[in-house]
Amino acid sequence: MRIFITSLLLLVSPTIILANDQLIPVSEKTKKTAALLRDSALKNNSAYEILSSLTTEVGARHPGTPGEKNGIDWGVRTFKKLGFDKVWTEDVQMNGWVRVSETAEVMAPYYQKLVISALGRSSSTPEGGLKGDIVEFETYADLDKAAQGSLQGKIAFISNRMERKIDGAGYGPANIARTKGYMAAAKAGASALLIRSIGTDDHRNPHTGGTNIFKGVTSIPVAALSNPDADQLERLFALGHTPKVKLNIKTKDLGPIVTKNVIGEITGREKPNEIVVIGGHLDSWDLGTGAVDDGAGVAITMAAANFIKNTVKERPRRTIRVILWGAEELGLIGARAYAKARQEDGTLKDHIIGSESDFGAGPVYGLKSSEHVAPKAIHVIDTMAGLMGPLGVTRRSGGTMGGPDMIPLHALGIPSVGLMQNGEDYFDLHHTPDDTLDKVDPKMMRQNMAVWTVFAYIAAEWPGTFK
């Protein structure tokens, strides 16, 4: 609320002096150009076309697979084809992991197959699989209270459900089962862990995702059940049964591998060393083709920067840098490497503001700014929101980190904005085989591109500083 009130004061009193810095208004010329870009972008299908190219010519892009290498090559090739001024890659070191196969069956009281997906970094079951009685825990917190050794020879099952929210707010409370459940199950002596998929759909498509591995904790197989199969286990418990399940999971630890961040720039005309960061993550899980997570973000931001380059008469003052981060799904690995490299090469200070698109292709409805945006620059964010208004976007209070891959830069004090998308159906598709191009609406891609064009252009053209 403090930020919102401040923004109102700035709008009505443009001559306020803060910290000896006079407010620098957004010029009428800049606003007019941004509005023209916005309206023209609504007629431009380039974001959808880029996404179609990525998902058709490459498909899934899981680190350590041929698809990932093809995705990196595609990123470099597409940036160059679009005519970006600078294109390069940066190596990112990581430990690779891939799934090989996975099956699950209820052996008793009634035989039936279950549909599962191993979680990222899960270990394999012993040769031939493992069997065990299922012990249900309604939440991660309940499992975390289990006594050491109490689950010896058993399979733990966390049955908590994710709540559907427009902003994805139900994800964090549910996702702890995926990220930390492994540790709690292993400490209690469980042979394996099953979790209800962290998703909001009722399809028989399990949602994969990475799990955290902790030093000193025994490695056990971990998998997500499709939501209908999780319901099936719960019904068996309700009938008074203790289901016995057989799991056969094979995964492969690839050891140290190298992935890449792929970067393209539109060089600024006056301040080429000052950088506005936009982008998405290039990697995806292996089950679908990574259309909504996060091919859409890749395509929207590439298209927005390219549209600015091709439409305005003169380049914006600052450089617009589009980053296709690598290995986001296994823990923001590319983003952390990028932030560390900027600290080491001394260019962190040149990063003026940034944001990532990583919430699918739903329409943008809100604009937030982080606490690192200086009070003297809040009016600029308000101006952006005003120009986005015809697109259905309103200014929102509350903070943001600018998207998952912006978190390491946010932690180092870089200002950011959050372009809030309607994600009511995002977690129906997230990390599933259903993450494919047919789920994306070209009209919504145009709306996203228009919003991102307004943000990137004004951020790069406004002569003041956001810090």
N, C-alpha and C positions, 0 to 999 in steps of 0.2 A: 504493500500500500504506500509506503514512503516513496518508492520510485515513481509510482503512478502520480502521486500528488506533486512531486518535483517536476515531472514532465508537464503537468498542467501549468505550473508557475512559469516554466520556461517558454511555453507557447504564448502566454499572454504578456510576458515581459522579456522580449528578446535582447534587451540591453543590460540584463542582470550580469554583474561581474562575479565570477566564482574562481577562487584561488588565483586572482590576478589575471585570469584569462577571459577575454571578452568572447561572448558567444559568436560563433561564425554561422550565419544562416545558410540554409540550402538555397542556392540561387533559383530564381524563377526559370532560368534557362535549363538548369539541371532537372527541376521538377517537370518541366514540359517535355524534355527528352525522355525522362523515365516513364511518363504517361504514354508517350508514343510507342516506346518499347513494349510496355505492358499490353497495349491494345493490339499491336502487331503480333506479339507472341501468341496471343489467343487464336491466331489463324495459322500458326506454324506447327507442323507435325514432326519437326526434327528430333525432339526428345524421344517420341515413340519409335521413330525410325532407327535411332541409335540403339534403343533397347531391343528392338526386333533383331537387329544385326548381332548384338551381343548374345542373346539367348538362342538364336538360330545357328550362328556360325561357330559359337563356342559351347554354350550350355553351362553345365555345372562347373564350378571353378574351385574345388577343394584343394587346399595346400598339399603339395606333394604328389599331385596327379597330373596327367597330361592336360586335362582341362584347365588347370591353373596356369600352366605354361602358355597354352593357347590364349588364355584370357589376357595375360601380360603382353604377349605379342599383339593381340587385338588392340589393347589400350594404346600402345605406342603407334601402331599403324593408323588407328582412327584419329588420334590427336594430329598426326602429320597430315592425314588426308583433309582434315578440317582446316588446316593452315595455322595451327597454333605457332606462336613465335619461337618457343623453346619447348622441347620435349626430352625427357630423360627418365631414367629409372634409378632407384636406390636400393641396394641389397638389404635384406632383412633376415637376420639369423633366427632360426626357431627349431624346435623339435617336431618332426612330422608324425602324423598318425592317420591311418586310414582304416575303414571297416572292410571286412572281407565277406562275412556272412553272418546271419542271425536268424534263429528260430526260437519259438517258445510254444509249449503245449501244456495244457492242464491234463495231468495224468489221473487225478482223482479229485472229487468223487465221480466226475463225469468227464470223459475224454473230449477235448476240443482244442483247436489251434488258437493261438493268440498272435496278434500282430505287434511287433516290437521294433524299435530302432536303438541300436547301441548309441550311447552318448559319447561325444568326443573325448578321447583319452581313456576310454574304458579298456580294461584288460580282457583277455580271452577267458572263456571257461576252460576247464581241463579237457583234454581230448575226449570226444564223445559226449561232452556236455556235463551238466550237473543237475541234480534234483534236490528239492527241498520243500518243506512246508512253508506256506506264505504266512507272514505275521504282518498284520495291517497297522499302520500308524496314520492318523488323520492329518498330521502336519509334521514338518521337519522338526519342530520344537519337541514334539512327542518322541520322535525317534532319538533325538539328541539326549533325552533323559534315560534311555535304555541302559541298563547296567552293563558294564564290561563283561563280555563273554556270554551274555544272556541269549544271544541269537545264534549260537554255535550250530552250524549245519542247517540253518534256516535262511529263507530269502525274505528280506525286508521289503515292504511295499508302502510307499507314501501315497495317500489317496486324495490329497488336497486338490481343490478345483480352482482354476483361475477365473477371476471375474472379468466380464467384458466391460471395458471403459473406452470412451472416445479417445482419450489421450494415452491409453495403454497402461494406466496406473495400476491395473491388477497384475501386471507382469512381475514386478519386483517381489511382492509378498509371496507369490506362488513359486517364482524361479529359484528361491533359496533351496528348495528341494532338489533341484537339478545341480546347482553349483556346490552345495555343501552336504547334501544327503549322503554322498559316498563316504565322507569322513566319519559321519555318525554311525553309519551301518557297519563300516569296517571296524571301528572301535568296539562295537557291541558284538563282534565276532560273526556277523552275517556272511554267508557264502556269496551273496550277490544282492543287488538292490534293483527293484523296479519302482518307477514313479509313474503316476498319471501324467500324461503328456501336458506340458506347459503350453496350453492352447485353449481356444474357446469354441472349437468346432465340435461336431458330433459325427465326423467322418472316421472311417477306419484307417486313418493315416497317422501314424505316430509322429510326434515332433522330436527331432533330434536336437542337439545343442551340446556345448562343451561342459564338462564337469571339471572342477578344480582338483588337482592332485597335490596332496600335502606330504612333505617329507616325513618319514617315520611312520606313515600310515600304510597298512597292508593294502596292496592293490587288489580290487575285486571287480568283477563284471558289473556294469551299470547300464540299464536300458530304460527307455520310455515305452509305456504301453499306449496304444491308441485309446482315446477316451471311451469308445464303446466296450473295449476289452477291459478297461479299468472298471467300468460299470458292471461287467460280468463277474469279475472277482468280488465286488462288493455285494452283489446279489447272492453269491454263494455263501459269503459270510453271514448275510442276513438270514439265510436258511439254516444256519447253525453248522455249516461245514468249515473245515480247514483245507483249502485247496492245496494240492501238491502239484508243483510246476517243474517242468524240465526246461532248462535253458541251454542253448548251444550257440555260443557267440564266438566269432573269430575276428580278431583285429590285428593290426600290424603296427608296431612302433618303428618308424622310419629313421629314428635317430636325428642327428643334426642335418637340416636342409636349409636352403636359401630360397626365400621368396623375394618379392620386390614391391615397393611402392612405385606407381607409375604417375608421372607428373607432367602437366602441360601448362604453359603460361601465355597470357595475353599481356604483353609488356606495356607498362604505363608510359604516357608521353612526357610527364614532368617529374614523377617520383617513382622511377622504375624499381628502386630498391625497397619501396614500401609495398607490403603484400596484403591483399584481401584473399583469404583462404575459403574456398568452397570445395565440395566433393562428396564422394561416397566410397564405400569399400568394395573393392573389386572381387574379393573372394566370396565364395558361397558354400553352403553345404552341398553334399553330393546327391541328395535325394531328388530335387527338382532341377530347374534350370536357373534358379537365382534371379527370377524376374522382379519380384517385389522386395527381396532381401539379397543384395541391394542393387540389382541391376537398374532399378528405377532411379535411385539416387545418383548412380554413375551417369546415367543418360540425361537426367534433368539438369545436372550441374554442367556437364560438358556442353549440352545444347545451349544453356543460358549464356555461358561465357562466349561461345562461338557466335550466338545471335547478336550479342553486344558488338563483337568485333566486326561483324558483317553489316550492321545496321547504322551505327552512329558515324558521323562524318569524321570525328577525331577520337582517338583512343581515350579512355578515361585517364585521369592523372596517375593513378596507382596501377600496379600490376595486379591482375586477377590470376591467382594460381589455383588450378583445379587439381586436387590430389585424389588419386584412386588408391586408397590405402589397402595394403595387403594383410591377410591373416587376422582380420577383425574377429571372426567367429571363434577363434581359439584364445581370445583374450586381449584384443586391441594391440596385437604384437607389432603390426606395421605403424600404428599411430604412436606407440611408445618409442619406437626406433626413430621415427621422424622428429619427434620433440627432442629426443636426446641429441640427435645430429645437429639440430638448430642451436642447441646450447653449446655444442662443441665448436661449431663453425662461426659462432658469434652473430648469427642472423635472427635469433629469436626476437630481438628488439624491433626488427623490421616488420614483424607480423602485427598488423594494425587491428584486424577483426576477422572473425571467421565463423563458419557454420557448416554442418554436414547434413545432407539429406539421407536419412536411414530409417524411414518408417513407411516404406511402401509407396504407393501411388495414389493414395486418397487425397482429397482436396485439402489445401492449407486453409485453416480457419483462424489462426492466431499468430501473433508475433510477440515474443518475449525478448528481454535483454538481460545479460548477465550482470552480476555485481561489479565486474571489472570495467564496464562501460562508464566512463567518467560522467558526472552530472552535467558538465558543459556540452556533452554530446547526446544526451537523452532526447533532446528536441529533434535530432536527426532520425533516431529510431521512430519517433512519433510521426515524423514526416513520411518515412517509409510506410508505416502502417496506414496513414491517410491515403497514400497513393495505391496501396493494396486493397483499400476498402471496396472498390467496385468489383473486386475478385472474391469478396466474401470474407476478407481478413479483418480482424479487429485487434487493437492493441490490448495485450494482456499483462497483468501484474504478476509478480513472482519471478524467481530466478530461472536460469537455464545454464547448462554447460555446453550448449551448441551442438549436441549430438554425441554419440559414443566415441567416435574417433577424434573429437575435439577435446575429450576429457584430459589427456595429458597436456595439451596446450593451455586449457583452462586452469589446470593446477599450477601452471607457471605464470598465470596472471594475464593471459591474452584475452581481450574482450571477445564476446561472442553473442550471437542471437539464436533464438530457437524459432524456427518456422514450423508451427504446430499443425500436423496433419490429422485428419479424421482417420483414426485407426480402429474403428469399431470391428472391422472384419479382418484386420491385419493378422491377428493371432489365430484366425482360421487357417491361414496359409503358411505362416512363419515356420521355417525349418521342416517342411513336409514335402512329399512328392507333388503336392498341388501348387507349389510355388512356380507357376509357369506363365507365359506371356498372355494366354487367353484370359487371365484374371485381371488384366490391366486395361483400364478405360482410356482410350486416346484423348478424349476430352479432358479428363482429369490430369493427364500428363501436360496438356497445353496450359491448364490453370497453374500447375506447379511451376512450369517453365516461366510463365509470366511473373509469378511471385518472386522467383529466384533472380530473374532479370532485374527487377526493381531493386532488390537488396544489393546485388553485386554491383550494379551500375552506380547507385548513389554512394555506396561505401567506398568505391574506387574513385569517384569524381569529386566528392565533397573535400575541400582543401584542409579542413580541420582534422584534429586527432581524436580518436575514440578513447585514448588512454588518459 
